[in-house]
Amino acid sequence: MRIVLVGPPGAGKGTQAQFIASHLSIPKISTGDIFRANVSEGTELGRKAKEYMDRGDLVPDEVTIAMVRDRLGEPDARDGFLLDGFPRNVPQAETLKKMLAEWDTRIDVVLDLVVDEEEVVRRLSGRRMCDSCGEISHVDFDDKHDDVCDECGGHLFQRDDDKEEVIRHRLEVYRRETAPLVQFYGDEGVLVEIEATGSVEEVTRRALGALAPLEK
């Protein structure tokens, strides 16, 4: 099965991607993983990507797409995959469609993790990181005492990218880029919305339930 997973920041895409891919015995492929692998291996594409990343710029579509093409061409992805973080916009989705058509295949389903924006803000703005061991906790979900890490006793702090104004900006960017992408896959007839509130286990059950009719 060939799956694309979309959803706003804080929807739990990374966690759900791992569970779903494991259940279906297909590789989870994220652009972050691809970037890190190419950079660490010193590939030509990795060196190009690193130039942009070191400057704090976005990696251009042509470099990202070339990396994705290479990864999807590997043996473990021939019978299926789950894409997390790609495509991010309609041009990337159109390129992916053409790429897969060259291999006589297509995306089977796009799972859209739907969650209220205020819930996203609550989830992300409540995160705290330990400045000593890096453990991440949440002010609402974990029993914390005076911003002290339960793991090592270090100090808990809020990362800059977890501050409310930053989160709302990220959501605005997501809406602008992804609303057309969701429409694109809706028109393709492969979009399935998954309610992404509740426990991780509940969301996973909904996602696997939606995929069950498609499993061969």
Buried (B, 14 or more C-beta within 10 A) or exposed (E): BBBBBBBBBBBBBEEBBBBBBEEBEBBBBBBEBBBEBBBEEEBEBBEBBBEBBEEEEEBEBEBBBBBBBBBBEEEEBEEBBBBBBBBBBBBBBEBBBEBBEEEEBEBBBBBBBBBEBEBBBBBBBBBBBBEEEEBEBBBEEBEBEEBEBBEEEBEBEBEEEBEEEBBBEBBEEBEEBBEEBBEBBBEEEBBBBBEBBEEEEEBBEBBBEBBEEEEE
